């Protein structure tokens, strides 16, 4: 669980250090951030972190040893123990890191926010990237958004099978689907969105067509072959995922052998799109 309030007896920088501990950052980083030890001491190297927004020295806890014990107790929260996982590149970041990002934004701890973002980026994984992207969008962290999207573009086929993908909001999912660089074929992407929509429909207790209204606008149906489009139309009769007019527009592009009447970006293959014979008719520069 994240912290809901800073204890009144704990200075802001010390509270930030407790958040770092709770997230699983190395203890040395938290010591450095807290201001409980002088810069340059063995436990607090001056070059490890950017300067924290420390309160006046008189407001700091008087004894470093007592203060450190207090930070550990605060970081332990209700569980009575620290949840610590060393952040090695490629390892799944602790869920608490996203909670600390939330707290750092809420309490205006800019240095801590930057450190959290770096930590999340350095430890990003297939299982966590969608959750990190959702948090980045929620808290307006543009750099983290771009990093997460680039990660998703590099391993899209694996990401769309994760629980985090199924828990994305419709706005964030639509943003992902606008990318030309997703490494997955459109037919597989349609199926992934269908699974997402059924999960969201169950959670929100709303019809599939309603929860998916925004993301399905970004599906590139004209890229599908006629046989695939026919199969999709048959599936769609059961859940009404895709508006009938979108399917009709895709059929029209086949009949006319061009993307007439369809937004141009919906006729543009993605990085992972498998080539199909009719794609040459969708290229606006083809003769």
Backbone as CSV, one residue per row, in Angstrom:
resi,resn,N_x,N_y,N_z,CA_x,CA_y,CA_z,C_x,C_y,C_z
1,UNK,0.844,-1.183,0.000,0.000,0.000,0.000,0.882,1.236,0.000
2,UNK,0.456,2.300,-0.640,1.214,3.535,-0.654,0.932,4.339,0.597
3,UNK,1.769,5.343,0.815,1.556,6.223,1.945,0.422,7.180,1.625
4,UNK,-0.394,7.493,2.598,-1.500,8.416,2.371,-1.205,9.800,2.917
5,UNK,-0.251,9.914,3.856,0.076,11.212,4.426,1.465,11.153,5.026
6,UNK,2.154,12.288,5.049,3.460,12.357,5.689,3.274,12.545,7.181
7,UNK,3.896,11.682,8.001,3.809,11.870,9.446,4.301,13.254,9.822
8,UNK,3.608,13.990,10.705,3.965,15.376,11.009,5.347,15.521,11.626
9,UNK,5.869,14.446,12.238,7.176,14.537,12.877,8.314,14.289,11.904
10,UNK,8.009,13.952,10.633,9.036,13.542,9.689,9.265,14.634,8.644
11,UNK,10.492,15.165,8.532,10.781,16.173,7.507,10.510,15.640,6.111
12,UNK,10.294,16.551,5.166,9.921,16.151,3.805,10.977,15.252,3.170
13,UNK,12.255,15.608,3.327,13.310,14.805,2.698,13.387,13.419,3.325
14,UNK,13.187,13.349,4.644,13.204,12.051,5.306,12.014,11.201,4.859
15,UNK,10.875,11.858,4.658,9.693,11.147,4.157,9.982,10.579,2.768
16,UNK,10.669,11.370,1.939,11.039,10.900,0.600,11.937,9.677,0.699
17,UNK,12.860,9.689,1.672,13.745,8.536,1.852,12.960,7.297,2.246
18,UNK,11.946,7.481,3.095,11.114,6.347,3.484,10.359,5.791,2.282
19,UNK,9.925,6.683,1.397,9.260,6.230,0.176,10.218,5.411,-0.689
20,UNK,11.478,5.856,-0.768,12.466,5.121,-1.543,12.664,3.711,-0.987
21,UNK,12.754,3.611,0.318,12.912,2.302,0.937,11.731,1.401,0.616
22,UNK,10.540,1.963,0.728,9.332,1.180,0.497,9.289,0.659,-0.935
23,UNK,9.862,1.443,-1.852,9.843,1.055,-3.265,10.878,-0.001,-3.599
24,UNK,11.843,-0.233,-2.694,12.865,-1.212,-2.973,14.159,-0.639,-3.505
25,UNK,14.321,0.709,-3.442,15.580,1.301,-3.856,16.690,0.871,-2.896
26,UNK,17.955,0.901,-3.350,19.061,0.563,-2.455,19.059,1.461,-1.222
27,UNK,19.373,0.892,-0.082,19.365,1.639,1.171,20.295,2.847,1.103
28,UNK,21.397,2.717,0.364,22.358,3.804,0.256,21.727,5.038,-0.384
29,UNK,20.859,4.824,-1.380,20.207,5.948,-2.032,19.293,6.675,-1.057
30,UNK,18.568,5.894,-0.265,17.635,6.503,0.673,18.376,7.298,1.744
31,UNK,19.498,6.762,2.220,20.305,7.495,3.194,20.757,8.818,2.602
32,UNK,21.234,8.765,1.353,21.715,9.963,0.689,20.614,11.006,0.552
33,UNK,19.419,10.551,0.227,18.309,11.469,-0.001,17.795,12.083,1.291
34,UNK,17.872,11.351,2.388,17.204,11.768,3.612,17.832,12.974,4.273
35,UNK,19.124,13.197,4.050,19.788,14.291,4.722,20.172,13.961,6.148
36,UNK,20.051,12.704,6.545,20.374,12.327,7.912,21.876,12.203,8.121
37,UNK,22.634,12.022,7.011,24.079,11.947,7.112,24.681,13.065,6.272
38,UNK,25.810,13.616,6.663,26.418,14.703,5.894,26.891,14.223,4.532
39,UNK,26.823,15.105,3.546,27.293,14.766,2.204,28.759,14.397,2.251
40,UNK,29.128,13.364,1.504,30.498,12.932,1.448,30.868,11.888,2.477
41,UNK,29.950,11.577,3.399,30.228,10.550,4.388,30.097,9.183,3.726
42,UNK,30.621,8.097,4.357,30.557,6.765,3.722,29.149,6.350,3.338
43,UNK,28.162,6.744,4.113,26.800,6.340,3.810,26.079,7.260,2.870
44,UNK,26.681,8.426,2.574,25.999,9.408,1.732,26.962,10.051,0.749
45,UNK,27.302,9.386,-0.336,28.204,9.975,-1.317,27.571,11.190,-1.966
46,UNK,28.346,12.261,-2.090,27.793,13.522,-2.567,27.331,13.446,-4.009
47,UNK,27.911,12.547,-4.814,27.598,12.511,-6.239,26.489,11.531,-6.591
48,UNK,25.935,10.818,-5.600,24.978,9.762,-5.904,23.664,10.329,-6.446
49,UNK,23.162,11.396,-5.837,21.850,11.916,-6.201,21.892,13.421,-6.380
50,UNK,20.949,13.997,-7.120,20.833,15.454,-7.168,20.414,15.974,-5.805
51,UNK,20.703,17.245,-5.491,20.355,17.789,-4.169,18.869,17.678,-3.898
52,UNK,18.527,17.225,-2.726,17.129,17.143,-2.327,16.684,18.485,-1.770
53,UNK,15.384,18.713,-1.771,14.842,19.934,-1.199,14.740,19.743,0.311
54,UNK,15.852,19.929,0.994,15.910,19.630,2.414,15.350,20.774,3.248
55,UNK,14.698,20.482,4.380,14.268,21.510,5.309,15.479,22.039,6.064
56,UNK,15.364,23.119,6.847,16.486,23.628,7.640,17.085,22.512,8.488
57,UNK,18.416,22.588,8.699,19.091,21.517,9.420,18.521,21.321,10.818
58,UNK,18.019,22.388,11.433,17.470,22.262,12.777,16.198,21.433,12.797
59,UNK,15.567,21.292,11.630,14.318,20.537,11.570,14.555,19.057,11.364
60,UNK,15.810,18.678,11.011,16.107,17.277,10.785,16.132,16.512,12.095
61,UNK,15.917,15.218,12.011,15.979,14.403,13.216,17.370,14.503,13.818
62,UNK,17.492,14.675,15.135,18.774,15.031,15.750,19.859,13.989,15.626
63,UNK,19.524,12.717,15.633,20.547,11.681,15.593,20.331,10.785,14.381
64,UNK,21.405,10.642,13.609,21.262,9.865,12.383,20.833,8.436,12.668
65,UNK,21.393,7.828,13.688,21.056,6.437,13.986,19.583,6.303,14.341
66,UNK,19.090,7.183,15.204,17.680,7.127,15.575,16.811,7.448,14.357
67,UNK,17.251,8.437,13.586,16.474,8.835,12.407,16.364,7.717,11.398
68,UNK,17.496,6.984,11.213,17.461,5.889,10.235,16.516,4.780,10.686
69,UNK,16.515,4.485,11.964,15.593,3.475,12.492,14.156,3.911,12.277
70,UNK,13.905,5.197,12.450,12.557,5.721,12.265,12.130,5.612,10.803
71,UNK,13.061,5.935,9.896,12.739,5.816,8.470,12.398,4.380,8.109
72,UNK,13.158,3.451,8.649,12.891,2.044,8.360,11.519,1.638,8.882
73,UNK,11.142,2.169,10.022,9.828,1.849,10.587,8.717,2.440,9.731
74,UNK,8.911,3.683,9.286,7.899,4.322,8.424,7.782,3.575,7.104
75,UNK,8.941,3.193,6.539,8.927,2.483,5.257,8.260,1.122,5.375
76,UNK,8.372,0.497,6.565,7.770,-0.816,6.746,6.260,-0.769,6.707
77,UNK,5.688,0.385,7.045,4.240,0.546,7.000,3.540,-0.436,7.916
78,UNK,2.371,-0.893,7.507,1.581,-1.784,8.349,2.153,-3.189,8.424
79,UNK,2.957,-3.539,7.452,3.448,-4.916,7.407,4.478,-5.199,8.489
80,UNK,5.111,-4.148,9.035,6.097,-4.326,10.074,7.455,-4.758,9.557
81,UNK,7.652,-4.755,8.230,8.963,-5.100,7.691,9.146,-4.405,6.354
82,UNK,10.377,-4.287,5.943,10.669,-3.651,4.670,10.449,-4.623,3.521
83,UNK,9.890,-4.089,2.433,9.762,-4.888,1.207,10.856,-4.385,0.280
84,UNK,11.927,-5.139,0.172,13.065,-4.642,-0.575,13.430,-5.621,-1.676
85,UNK,13.589,-5.087,-2.881,14.021,-5.887,-4.021,15.051,-5.077,-4.777
86,UNK,16.266,-5.566,-4.926,17.302,-4.780,-5.590,16.963,-4.537,-7.049
87,UNK,17.087,-3.291,-7.530,16.706,-2.958,-8.909,17.825,-3.221,-9.904
88,UNK,17.879,-4.393,-10.475,18.858,-4.684,-11.501,18.209,-4.502,-12.868
89,UNK,18.966,-3.959,-13.846,18.393,-3.793,-15.189,17.818,-5.104,-15.700
90,UNK,16.629,-5.029,-16.288,15.966,-6.199,-16.830,15.096,-6.915,-15.835
91,UNK,15.211,-6.548,-14.548,14.378,-7.190,-13.533,13.065,-6.428,-13.409
92,UNK,11.980,-7.129,-13.126,10.677,-6.490,-12.991,10.704,-5.487,-11.839
93,UNK,10.331,-4.221,-12.089,10.368,-3.226,-11.021,9.304,-3.518,-9.986
94,UNK,9.577,-3.248,-8.699,8.557,-3.452,-7.686,7.335,-2.599,-7.961
95,UNK,6.175,-3.156,-7.662,4.945,-2.392,-7.828,5.011,-1.115,-7.003
96,UNK,5.725,-1.174,-5.847,5.795,-0.011,-4.986,6.436,1.187,-5.667
97,UNK,7.281,0.967,-6.681,7.921,2.086,-7.364,6.883,3.002,-8.001
98,UNK,5.819,2.419,-8.545,4.751,3.231,-9.130,3.959,3.944,-8.038
99,UNK,3.833,3.316,-6.876,3.162,3.976,-5.762,3.977,5.177,-5.276
100,UNK,5.304,5.020,-5.272,6.160,6.122,-4.856,6.079,7.260,-5.864
101,UNK,5.988,6.927,-7.146,5.809,7.965,-8.165,4.538,8.746,-7.880
102,UNK,3.473,8.038,-7.536,2.215,8.699,-7.185,2.408,9.661,-6.022
103,UNK,3.082,9.176,-4.972,3.293,10.010,-3.791,4.193,11.195,-4.090
104,UNK,5.227,10.982,-4.903,6.155,12.075,-5.206,5.467,13.186,-5.984
105,UNK,4.543,12.814,-6.883,3.773,13.824,-7.614,2.816,14.546,-6.670
106,UNK,2.143,13.774,-5.815,1.161,14.342,-4.892,1.790,15.342,-3.930
107,UNK,3.008,15.008,-3.446,3.649,15.866,-2.456,4.642,16.845,-3.067
108,UNK,4.719,16.885,-4.386,5.592,17.854,-5.038,7.070,17.598,-4.837
109,UNK,7.477,16.337,-4.673,8.881,15.980,-4.468,9.517,15.714,-5.836
110,UNK,9.950,16.787,-6.489,10.387,16.692,-7.875,11.623,15.807,-8.051
111,UNK,12.595,15.947,-7.145,13.798,15.118,-7.267,13.459,13.643,-7.120
112,UNK,12.588,13.346,-6.177,12.178,11.963,-5.971,11.413,11.447,-7.181
113,UNK,10.587,12.298,-7.773,9.843,11.924,-8.979,10.806,11.552,-10.108
114,UNK,11.847,12.359,-10.297,12.826,12.081,-11.353,13.560,10.772,-11.088
115,UNK,13.897,10.552,-9.826,14.604,9.328,-9.480,13.723,8.104,-9.703
116,UNK,12.449,8.232,-9.336,11.505,7.128,-9.550,11.380,6.796,-11.034
117,UNK,11.273,7.822,-11.847,11.123,7.616,-13.287,12.355,6.912,-13.850
118,UNK,13.535,7.330,-13.414,14.763,6.666,-13.873,14.778,5.197,-13.443
119,UNK,14.372,4.958,-12.205,14.340,3.592,-11.686,13.375,2.726,-12.496
120,UNK,12.190,3.250,-12.770,11.181,2.509,-13.527,11.684,2.221,-14.946
121,UNK,12.293,3.218,-15.570,12.812,3.037,-16.920,13.926,1.987,-16.957
122,UNK,14.788,2.012,-15.958,15.923,1.087,-15.935,15.500,-0.355,-15.666
123,UNK,14.346,-0.542,-15.041,13.919,-1.900,-14.653,12.638,-2.327,-15.356
124,UNK,12.305,-1.664,-16.441,11.053,-1.937,-17.140,11.026,-3.367,-17.676
125,UNK,9.860,-3.990,-17.635,9.713,-5.361,-18.127,8.413,-5.476,-18.919
126,UNK,8.272,-6.572,-19.645,7.053,-6.829,-20.411,5.837,-6.827,-19.488
127,UNK,5.977,-7.408,-18.309,4.837,-7.528,-17.387,4.416,-6.188,-16.794
128,UNK,5.338,-5.253,-16.663,5.051,-4.001,-15.964,4.884,-2.789,-16.870
129,UNK,5.240,-2.900,-18.144,5.300,-1.703,-18.983,3.948,-1.017,-19.146
130,UNK,2.865,-1.773,-19.246,1.550,-1.143,-19.418,1.121,-0.393,-18.157
131,UNK,1.420,-0.965,-17.000,1.107,-0.284,-15.746,1.914,0.999,-15.622
132,UNK,3.180,0.941,-16.045,4.022,2.135,-16.009,3.510,3.186,-16.991
133,UNK,3.078,2.763,-18.174,2.539,3.702,-19.157,1.272,4.359,-18.632
134,UNK,0.399,3.576,-18.021,-0.844,4.133,-17.475,-0.527,5.196,-16.423
135,UNK,0.446,4.926,-15.551,0.834,5.894,-14.525,1.449,7.136,-15.162
136,UNK,2.267,6.947,-16.187,2.916,8.078,-16.850,1.891,9.019,-17.479
137,UNK,0.864,8.447,-18.095,-0.191,9.270,-18.695,-0.996,9.968,-17.601
138,UNK,-1.328,9.230,-16.550,-2.126,9.788,-15.462,-1.444,10.994,-14.833
139,UNK,-0.117,10.924,-14.650,0.605,11.987,-13.959,1.382,12.905,-14.902
140,UNK,1.095,12.817,-16.190,1.661,13.756,-17.143,3.172,13.666,-17.297
141,UNK,3.740,12.475,-17.166,5.186,12.292,-17.290,5.520,11.908,-18.736
142,UNK,5.724,12.929,-19.568,5.879,12.721,-21.005,7.070,11.837,-21.349
143,UNK,8.196,12.057,-20.678,9.396,11.280,-20.981,9.172,9.795,-20.701
144,UNK,8.524,9.491,-19.588,8.237,8.104,-19.249,7.225,7.509,-20.230
145,UNK,6.250,8.302,-20.662,5.288,7.827,-21.662,6.009,7.382,-22.923
146,UNK,6.912,8.216,-23.414,7.620,7.908,-24.653,8.496,6.673,-24.493
147,UNK,9.126,6.551,-23.335,9.980,5.389,-23.082,9.155,4.102,-23.057
148,UNK,8.003,4.156,-22.390,7.140,2.974,-22.305,6.594,2.587,-23.675
149,UNK,6.199,3.582,-24.456,5.652,3.291,-25.782,6.720,2.651,-26.673
150,UNK,7.942,3.170,-26.604,9.032,2.584,-27.393,9.285,1.138,-26.964
151,UNK,9.187,0.876,-25.672,9.369,-0.494,-25.166,8.263,-1.394,-25.718
152,UNK,7.025,-0.922,-25.685,5.892,-1.703,-26.200,6.051,-1.965,-27.694
153,UNK,6.530,-0.974,-28.426,6.728,-1.142,-29.861,7.758,-2.217,-30.169
154,UNK,8.692,-2.426,-29.256,9.745,-3.405,-29.497,9.347,-4.840,-29.210
155,UNK,8.315,-5.035,-28.398,7.902,-6.416,-28.045,6.384,-6.482,-27.890
156,UNK,5.688,-5.956,-28.877,4.238,-5.823,-28.804,3.526,-7.153,-28.620
157,UNK,3.949,-8.173,-29.352,3.261,-9.468,-29.299,3.252,-10.041,-27.892
158,UNK,4.325,-9.818,-27.136,4.381,-10.307,-25.754,3.581,-9.412,-24.822
159,UNK,3.638,-8.115,-25.047,2.954,-7.164,-24.159,1.439,-7.352,-24.194
160,UNK,0.866,-7.600,-25.362,-0.596,-7.685,-25.472,-1.165,-8.911,-24.772
161,UNK,-0.301,-9.820,-24.329,-0.774,-10.999,-23.605,-0.717,-10.818,-22.082
162,UNK,-0.275,-9.663,-21.624,-0.100,-9.455,-20.184,-1.366,-8.924,-19.526
163,UNK,-1.435,-9.104,-18.226,-2.554,-8.563,-17.454,-2.556,-7.045,-17.517
164,UNK,-1.366,-6.452,-17.509,-1.280,-4.990,-17.568,-1.927,-4.424,-18.811
165,UNK,-1.780,-5.116,-19.944,-2.421,-4.659,-21.181,-3.938,-4.675,-21.027
166,UNK,-4.462,-5.721,-20.423,-5.912,-5.836,-20.248,-6.467,-4.808,-19.259
167,UNK,-5.581,-4.192,-18.468,-6.023,-3.210,-17.480,-5.808,-1.776,-17.928
168,UNK,-5.340,-1.566,-19.153,-5.173,-0.210,-19.668,-6.527,0.487,-19.789
169,UNK,-6.529,1.802,-19.624,-7.749,2.563,-19.891,-7.965,2.657,-21.392
170,UNK,-9.165,2.989,-21.810,-9.446,3.088,-23.245,-8.630,4.203,-23.891
171,UNK,-8.407,5.296,-23.161,-7.648,6.428,-23.706,-6.199,6.023,-23.954
172,UNK,-5.592,5.337,-22.997,-4.190,4.937,-23.140,-4.059,3.855,-24.215
173,UNK,-4.981,2.908,-24.263,-4.928,1.882,-25.295,-5.035,2.511,-26.683
174,UNK,-5.930,3.466,-26.854,-6.069,4.144,-28.152,-4.766,4.830,-28.533
175,UNK,-4.081,5.394,-27.546,-2.805,6.059,-27.814,-1.772,5.046,-28.308
176,UNK,-1.743,3.873,-27.723,-0.821,2.820,-28.156,-1.149,2.394,-29.591
177,UNK,-2.434,2.239,-29.884,-2.850,1.736,-31.193,-2.601,2.726,-32.326
178,UNK,-2.310,3.971,-31.994,-2.020,4.966,-33.043,-0.608,4.805,-33.604
179,UNK,0.210,4.003,-32.957,1.603,3.871,-33.372,1.749,3.066,-34.662
180,UNK,2.639,3.523,-35.542,2.979,2.785,-36.764,4.019,1.710,-36.499
181,UNK,4.586,1.681,-35.290,5.758,0.852,-35.041,5.475,-0.370,-34.171
182,UNK,4.220,-0.689,-33.955,3.898,-1.878,-33.163,4.360,-3.133,-33.896
183,UNK,5.056,-3.994,-33.171,5.621,-5.206,-33.777,4.643,-6.364,-33.650
184,UNK,3.497,-6.242,-34.322,2.481,-7.278,-34.281,1.598,-7.118,-35.515
185,UNK,1.078,-8.213,-36.018,0.194,-8.146,-37.172,-1.185,-7.629,-36.762
186,UNK,-1.877,-7.016,-37.701,-3.158,-6.379,-37.382,-4.210,-7.387,-36.921
187,UNK,-4.222,-8.564,-37.506,-5.203,-9.567,-37.100,-5.002,-9.955,-35.633
188,UNK,-3.753,-10.106,-35.224,-3.451,-10.423,-33.828,-3.800,-9.249,-32.913
189,UNK,-3.611,-8.038,-33.422,-3.920,-6.850,-32.633,-5.428,-6.720,-32.418
190,UNK,-6.206,-7.034,-33.443,-7.660,-7.014,-33.308,-8.099,-8.003,-32.223
191,UNK,-7.503,-9.189,-32.217,-7.848,-10.190,-31.217,-7.459,-9.727,-29.818
192,UNK,-6.313,-9.067,-29.698,-5.866,-8.551,-28.399,-6.829,-7.485,-27.888
193,UNK,-7.287,-6.634,-28.782,-8.240,-5.587,-28.382,-9.576,-6.217,-27.998
194,UNK,-9.964,-7.272,-28.690,-11.216,-7.963,-28.329,-11.115,-8.533,-26.903
195,UNK,-9.993,-9.156,-26.584,-9.816,-9.696,-25.231,-9.814,-8.577,-24.193
196,UNK,-9.119,-7.479,-24.506,-9.122,-6.310,-23.609,-10.547,-5.818,-23.381
197,UNK,-11.325,-5.730,-24.450,-12.682,-5.195,-24.358,-13.577,-6.071,-23.490
198,UNK,-13.427,-7.387,-23.598,-14.256,-8.290,-22.789,-13.884,-8.190,-21.304
199,UNK,-12.594,-8.030,-21.017,-12.176,-7.833,-19.625,-12.735,-6.519,-19.089
200,UNK,-12.590,-5.454,-19.845,-13.077,-4.141,-19.420,-14.591,-4.139,-19.265
201,UNK,-15.270,-4.840,-20.172,-16.727,-4.920,-20.095,-17.168,-5.587,-18.796
202,UNK,-16.472,-6.646,-18.404,-16.815,-7.361,-17.171,-16.528,-6.507,-15.940
203,UNK,-15.409,-5.801,-15.960,-15.019,-4.990,-14.802,-15.925,-3.771,-14.650
204,UNK,-16.194,-3.107,-15.762,-16.973,-1.863,-15.726,-18.479,-2.098,-15.810
205,UNK,-18.860,-3.351,-16.113,-20.275,-3.699,-16.265,-20.949,-2.820,-17.317
206,UNK,-20.274,-2.720,-18.461,-20.790,-1.969,-19.600,-20.627,-2.822,-20.855
207,UNK,-21.424,-2.594,-21.896,-21.327,-3.407,-23.113,-19.942,-3.310,-23.758
208,UNK,-19.536,-4.390,-24.430,-18.251,-4.433,-25.118,-18.131,-3.273,-26.107
209,UNK,-19.169,-3.043,-26.878,-19.123,-1.978,-27.889,-18.923,-0.607,-27.275
210,UNK,-19.411,-0.424,-26.071,-19.302,0.874,-25.400,-17.896,1.107,-24.848
211,UNK,-17.341,0.097,-24.164,-16.011,0.286,-23.569,-14.926,0.379,-24.641
212,UNK,-15.184,-0.231,-25.806,-14.166,-0.271,-26.855,-14.344,0.803,-27.914
213,UNK,-15.288,1.692,-27.736,-15.624,2.666,-28.777,-14.425,3.488,-29.236
214,UNK,-13.582,3.907,-28.312,-12.421,4.727,-28.684,-11.285,3.897,-29.293
215,UNK,-10.841,2.825,-28.659,-9.714,2.070,-29.233,-9.984,1.468,-30.608
216,UNK,-11.214,0.976,-30.859,-11.451,0.299,-32.145,-11.346,1.260,-33.322
217,UNK,-11.434,2.548,-33.057,-11.260,3.526,-34.137,-9.841,3.505,-34.688
218,UNK,-8.904,2.945,-33.921,-7.508,2.912,-34.336,-7.101,1.575,-34.958
219,UNK,-8.027,0.621,-35.064,-7.728,-0.648,-35.710,-7.714,-0.462,-37.227
220,UNK,-6.721,-1.003,-37.896,-6.517,-0.780,-39.328,-7.107,-1.946,-40.131
221,UNK,-8.427,-1.965,-40.177,-9.147,-3.072,-40.812,-8.851,-3.223,-42.299
222,UNK,-8.615,-2.137,-43.055,-8.303,-2.319,-44.480,-7.045,-3.143,-44.745
223,UNK,-6.204,-3.322,-43.724,-5.000,-4.130,-43.908,-5.308,-5.627,-43.956
224,UNK,-6.480,-6.028,-43.483,-6.836,-7.445,-43.435,-7.237,-7.955,-44.815
225,UNK,-6.904,-9.206,-45.073,-7.297,-9.849,-46.329,-8.799,-10.138,-46.303
226,UNK,-9.436,-10.329,-47.468,-10.879,-10.595,-47.499,-11.303,-11.763,-46.613
227,UNK,-10.548,-12.855,-46.618,-10.925,-14.001,-45.786,-10.863,-13.644,-44.305
228,UNK,-9.876,-12.851,-43.921,-9.736,-12.427,-42.528,-10.856,-11.470,-42.135
229,UNK,-11.216,-10.600,-43.053,-12.283,-9.650,-42.792,-13.624,-10.367,-42.637
230,UNK,-13.834,-11.412,-43.442,-15.063,-12.200,-43.329,-15.133,-12.905,-41.977
231,UNK,-14.004,-13.453,-41.529,-13.962,-14.104,-40.226,-14.236,-13.096,-39.114
232,UNK,-13.649,-11.907,-39.241,-13.845,-10.855,-38.247,-15.311,-10.431,-38.195
233,UNK,-15.933,-10.325,-39.355,-17.338,-9.922,-39.412,-18.220,-10.958,-38.722
234,UNK,-17.890,-12.229,-38.888,-18.643,-13.293,-38.231,-18.491,-13.217,-36.709
235,UNK,-17.259,-13.015,-36.238,-17.020,-12.876,-34.792,-17.732,-11.652,-34.234
236,UNK,-17.770,-10.623,-35.030,-18.340,-9.359,-34.561,-19.843,-9.456,-34.314
237,UNK,-20.493,-10.406,-34.948,-21.932,-10.572,-34.741,-22.249,-11.021,-33.317
238,UNK,-21.256,-11.589,-32.651,-21.477,-12.087,-31.289,-21.270,-11.020,-30.218
239,UNK,-20.320,-10.110,-30.433,-20.049,-9.127,-29.375,-20.158,-7.674,-29.821
240,UNK,-20.338,-7.440,-31.135,-20.487,-6.065,-31.653,-19.322,-5.173,-31.255
241,UNK,-18.132,-5.753,-31.246,-16.946,-4.990,-30.876,-16.713,-3.816,-31.813
242,UNK,-16.820,-4.085,-33.105,-16.472,-3.081,-34.111,-17.738,-2.567,-34.787
243,UNK,-17.892,-1.251,-34.939,-19.080,-0.703,-35.619,-19.212,-1.260,-37.033
244,UNK,-20.443,-1.524,-37.445,-20.682,-2.102,-38.772,-20.137,-1.216,-39.879
245,UNK,-20.200,0.106,-39.673,-19.713,1.014,-40.721,-18.196,0.913,-40.908
246,UNK,-17.462,0.560,-39.861,-16.005,0.398,-40.000,-15.683,-0.835,-40.830
247,UNK,-16.442,-1.898,-40.617,-16.233,-3.109,-41.411,-16.643,-2.873,-42.856
248,UNK,-17.741,-2.131,-43.034,-18.202,-1.825,-44.393,-17.164,-0.990,-45.140
249,UNK,-16.520,-0.055,-44.452,-15.496,0.774,-45.092,-14.307,-0.074,-45.514
250,UNK,-13.963,-1.085,-44.706,-12.857,-1.972,-45.064,-13.209,-2.795,-46.302
251,UNK,-14.449,-3.296,-46.369,-14.892,-4.035,-47.562,-14.874,-3.127,-48.791
252,UNK,-15.246,-1.882,-48.603,-15.274,-0.943,-49.733,-13.866,-0.712,-50.292
253,UNK,-12.874,-0.677,-49.403,-11.497,-0.486,-49.865,-11.034,-1.669,-50.719
254,UNK,-11.547,-2.865,-50.420,-11.224,-4.037,-51.241,-11.923,-3.950,-52.597
255,UNK,-13.180,-3.552,-52.578,-13.960,-3.493,-53.822,-13.401,-2.460,-54.789
256,UNK,-12.992,-1.320,-54.235,-12.494,-0.235,-55.079,-10.989,-0.322,-55.311
257,UNK,-10.336,-1.272,-54.606,-8.879,-1.434,-54.684,-8.136,-0.139,-54.361
258,UNK,-8.627,0.556,-53.365,-7.959,1.748,-52.852,-8.586,2.098,-51.508
259,UNK,-7.902,2.929,-50.779,-8.374,3.295,-49.451,-9.340,4.456,-49.454
260,UNK,-10.150,4.557,-50.458,-11.099,5.668,-50.563,-12.105,5.635,-49.420
261,UNK,-12.317,6.791,-48.780,-13.299,6.902,-47.722,-12.806,6.430,-46.366
262,UNK,-11.530,6.010,-46.290,-10.946,5.544,-45.036,-9.800,6.476,-44.673
263,UNK,-9.708,6.906,-43.419,-8.567,7.751,-43.024,-7.246,7.112,-43.463
264,UNK,-6.352,7.927,-43.998,-5.127,7.395,-44.603,-4.282,6.581,-43.627
265,UNK,-4.267,6.965,-42.345,-3.402,6.231,-41.407,-3.916,4.817,-41.151
266,UNK,-5.208,4.563,-41.415,-5.753,3.222,-41.227,-5.371,2.285,-42.373
267,UNK,-4.815,2.835,-43.432,-4.351,2.012,-44.560,-2.835,1.833,-44.536
268,UNK,-2.189,2.352,-43.530,-0.732,2.316,-43.459,-0.276,1.108,-42.642
269,UNK,0.510,0.196,-43.228,0.993,-0.968,-42.475,1.850,-0.556,-41.284
270,UNK,1.756,-1.328,-40.218,2.618,-1.117,-39.055,3.924,-1.890,-39.274
271,UNK,4.842,-1.735,-38.346,6.125,-2.423,-38.471,5.946,-3.939,-38.482
272,UNK,4.967,-4.455,-37.722,4.781,-5.895,-37.645,3.722,-6.450,-38.568
273,UNK,3.176,-5.634,-39.452,2.113,-6.095,-40.351,2.650,-7.093,-41.376
274,UNK,1.997,-8.234,-41.478,2.386,-9.212,-42.498,1.925,-8.718,-43.874
275,UNK,2.769,-8.806,-44.890,2.390,-8.340,-46.228,1.218,-9.150,-46.786
276,UNK,0.320,-8.468,-47.477,-0.794,-9.104,-48.175,-0.879,-8.502,-49.571
277,UNK,-1.395,-9.268,-50.513,-1.385,-8.833,-51.913,-2.071,-7.492,-52.120
278,UNK,-3.166,-7.264,-51.391,-3.946,-6.057,-51.666,-3.314,-4.798,-51.101
279,UNK,-2.267,-4.921,-50.314,-1.653,-3.735,-49.696,-1.125,-2.752,-50.744
280,UNK,-0.728,-3.266,-51.913,-0.213,-2.361,-52.921,-1.269,-1.393,-53.429
281,UNK,-2.538,-1.767,-53.303,-3.614,-0.876,-53.739,-3.885,0.217,-52.715
282,UNK,-3.442,-0.022,-51.461,-3.698,0.950,-50.387,-2.649,2.047,-50.331
283,UNK,-1.520,1.824,-51.022,-0.443,2.820,-51.014,-0.850,3.997,-51.885
284,UNK,-0.999,5.197,-51.289,-1.441,6.348,-52.074,-0.452,6.770,-53.161
285,UNK,0.803,6.293,-53.058,1.823,6.665,-54.062,1.949,5.606,-55.152
286,UNK,1.202,4.485,-54.969,1.294,3.429,-55.987,0.564,3.839,-57.246
287,UNK,1.054,3.398,-58.409,0.441,3.745,-59.688,-0.180,2.510,-60.331
